[in-house]
Every structure is written in structure tokens, then in C-alpha cells.
């Protein structure tokens, strides 16, 4: 997909993937990143619940993201009205949704510099990888990009969703994989590394100044 890197969070092999239509002028203005009170740039994150991903679940995730992401970068998190998953992404033979097509739809919602839209779903999502046409994954994003999609379908614990979303968000703003255990950006290498407490390691912290948002 051009020069974008990809990362994939897979079923037992978790790996994670590395990459815009405003409804009104007000929406476009709200999407823009802006300085925080201390002058630091604030990244706009729009959480988009798909289908039966409930308002309660989205609000809980928003609280968790604010608690954890603000330790890395100032964020302004908004919740968008729920939508059905894009019909164009549906893969009928496996009753799954193609993550790449979901991103194609999401990335058209924003222009460069307007933050990151993160789609949230309980449905199974997949992509083509390792020679497999339809491989089930947990999360997918462009590196860098303005969109990500995260699925709870293959998570061992729902509590790990926040770590998954942060991982994909950081890909979208320019963070590559990391080899440090416990880092948000830890490379899966065939294992589920989203479980447990996470932080941004010393090797990744300098990249904060290079974030693309």
C-alpha cells in the first residue's frame, strides 16, 4: 500500500499493522488538533463504535485512554455516533470484515492533521498476510496514517482493548514496532503481548517529538 508499513495483531500470532469527508464545517473544525494550555500540541482521537459496540463500552475505553495516553501525549478524545460496519468490507465466505477496506473508508473522513479515527468492533476482522488470503487479526493501522480499526473478537481479555487501541494509535502517529518487553509498541513475534500493564519504553520515548498528527 504505497510506502506505508504494515503491522498486524493476529489470532494466536498477534502482529499489528502499519498506512478522509467532513459532514459539516463545525465537524471539520472540531477535528483539528490544537495547542493545550501549556502550548503542547493536542492530538484529536475520534472513537467510532461499530454495530453492537455499546456506548457504555466506548465511554469506558475513552476514560482508560485518557488515563493512559495523557502520560505520553495530550489528547482530545471524542465519541462519534455508532455506525454499521462498511458493507464493502464484508467477506461473506468467512463472515468477517476486511480490515484494509475498513481503513479505506475511515481514512477518507479526515484530512492530514485532523487526528486519528479509530473504529471499534466486536466482529472478526482479517487481512491478507503470510500467503493467507483471509487471516484473522485484532488490529490494523497505517504507519503513519489517520485511521485504525480494533476488534475484541480475538482478545483474550476485554481489559486488553485499551492496550490494543494505544498500540494502533501510536502506529498511526508514526511509531514502529519495538523489541522491549512491556512497551506499548512491543513486536508480537507470534504471541499476544497486549495483556498486562504497559508503558512507553525509553527507546520509544524520544519518538514522541516526531509524532505525525
C-alpha positions, 0 to 999 in steps of 0.5 A: 500500500504505497510506502506505508508499513504494515503491522498486524495483531493476529489470532494466536500470532498477534502482529499489528499493522502499519498506512478522509469527508467532513459532514459539516464545517463545525465537524471539520473544525472540531477535528483539528488538533490544537495547542493545550494550555501549556502550548503542547500540541493536542492530538484529536482521537475520534472513537467510532463504535461499530454495530453492537459496540455499546456506548457504555463500552466506548465511554469506558475505553475513552476514560482508560485512554485518557488515563493512559495516553495523557502520560505520553501525549495530550489528547482530545478524545471524542465519541462519534455516533455508532455506525454499521460496519462498511458493507464493502468490507464484508467477506461473506465466505468467512463472515468477517470484515476486511480490515484494509477496506475498513481503513479505506473508508475511515481514512477518507473522513479526515484530512492530514492533521485532523487526528486519528479515527479509530473504529471499534468492533466486536466482529472478526476482522482479517487481512491478507498476510503470510500467503493467507488470503483471509487471516484473522487479526485484532488490529490494523493501522497505517504507519503513519496514517489517520485511521485504525480499526480494533476488534475484541473478537480475538482478545483474550481479555476485554481489559486488553482493548485499551492496550490494543487501541494505544498500540494502533494509535501510536502506529498511526502517529508514526511509531514502529514496532519495538523489541522491549518487553512491556512497551506499548509498541512491543513486536508480537513475534507470534504471541499476544503481548497486549495483556498486562500493564504497559508503558512507553519504553525509553527507546520509544520515548524520544519518538514522541517529538516526531509524532505525525498528527 
